Amino acid sequence: MIGVVSLPVVRVTEDGRTDIEDVVTR
């Protein structure tokens, strides 16, 4: 891995809504 990469992750909750989270992977 080179440096730090931030990836936008879209998850579907149990309510059926979509949550967009910024996940930082190292």
Phi, psi and omega in degrees: 000138179251112179067208181242129181246129179258126182242131176283121182248129179254117180245148177258121182281172181293339180282349180095007179267159180254127179251128179257118182240147176263107182260128180259118180255138181243000000 
